[in-house]
Structures are given as structure tokens and as C-alpha cells.
Amino acid sequence: MELTGERIETLASEYEQRQPLADIEREHLDVLPRTLASGDYGWRDVEWIVQWYYRRFLGAHPDEGRRAGEESFGNNEYEAVHAAVSTAVDESEVEPTIEALTDLSGVDVSIASAFAQFLDPSAHLVMSCAEWTVLYEHGELDERYPDAPSVATYRQYLDRCIALRARGDFDLQTVYTAIWVAWHRDSFNG
């Protein structure tokens, strides 16, 4: 089924009923952009982003992979994380924003996209195999999700999401919630 403006709106309207993390996610989308931009944040703030990335799948992401990813991120020195986030905050272009974050242990392009979303929710969206697959299956992307997504892969995904935003009066977060609900319906049979 095509991702028309009406379909995006319908899917997005189901997000809060399907995603138990919706309230805390919304709070973090309101607070983290300012907090991260100011540099006045602690380890738990940045760690939360990595945890959110894996846990938003509601158990569909293998626990072993989640633990390994979270542990790998935990191996970073706080100063290195602070430097990477500060560099990403200062960037206005997609590529250098993502590249600054992927310098960290446990942060690939997908995890970097989660950081970017919480740095600037109006300009970035999280990307994983789940979101990409929804777009692929709806004819919005031509290729399956790559084994090792690159910054160019993220750019392609983000450009497609920006095009979807133009199908209605939506912000990027509405597009994300619609894509997530489509993934959830497919993954959990309804």
C-alpha cells in the first residue's frame, strides 16, 4: 500500500497506542536538543539514546545484540562522547554530523542517526533495518537495507523521509511514527 499523506496520518495516529515508550520519547525530543546543544548533559542522557535505539523495538531486536551495542558504547570515555556530540551539534550538514558520531565505539551510522534525531528532530530521523524495510516494501526505496549502512545510505533514507513529509502537513517525527507503526503492524501481525 502506498504511503500517501492520508496513510501517513492514519499510521502516525496509532503510535501512542502501540509504542509504550512514546511519552518518554516525546519528553526527550523536547529536552535533549537544547540539553545536548548546551553541552550541559551527563552520561545517562547520551546512554539513554543508545538504549532507546535498541529498546524501541519492544523485544524484536535480539537481546544479545542490544547488550553488546550498549556495552560497546559504554566503553567510550565521557570526554570523547562530549567532543563527538559537540562536533555534531556544530555541524549543519548531514554527512559531517553523522561522521562525527561514528567516531565513537558502538556507534555505527544507524546509532548515529538516533543521536542526530535527538540533536535536531526537525532535520534528522533514526534509521535502522526496520524503517528502511518499510520504505523498501512500500516502493519508496529501490534496494534492501545494506549489511553496513554508510553515510550515503543515511542521506538516501533521510531524503526519502523528507519527500514523505511533503505529502502532507507533517514534521519528520510524524513520518517516523508512521513508519514505525507500519513496521510494528508487519512485525506483530496487526
C-alpha positions, 0 to 999 in steps of 0.5 A: 500500500502506498504511503500517501499523506492520508496513510501517513496520518492514519499510521502516525495516529496509532503510535501512542497506542502501540509504542509504550515508550512514546511519552518518554520519547516525546519528553526527550525530543523536547529536552535533549536538543537544547540539553545536548546543544548546551553541552550541559548533559551527563552520561545517562542522557547520551546512554539513554539514546543508545538504549532507546535505539535498541529498546524501541523495538519492544523485544524484536531486536535480539537481546544479545545484540542490544547488550553488546551495542550498549556495552560497546558504547559504554566503553567510550570515555565521557570526554570523547562522547562530549567532543563527538556530540559537540562536533555534531551539534556544530555541524549543519550538514548531514554527512559531517554530523553523522561522521562525527558520531561514528567516531565513537565505539558502538556507534555505527551510522544507524546509532548515529542517526538516533543521536542526530534525531535527538540533536535536531528532530526537525532535520534528522530521523533514526534509521535502522533495518526496520524503517528502511524495510518499510520504505523498501516494501512500500516502493519508496526505496529501490534496494534492501537495507545494506549489511553496513549502512554508510553515510550515503545510505543515511542521506538516501533514507533521510531524503526519502523521509523528507519527500514523505513529509511533503505529502502532507502537513507533517514534521519528520517525527510524524513520518517516523511514527508512521513508519514505525507503526507500519513496521510494528503492524508487519512485525506483530501481525496487526 
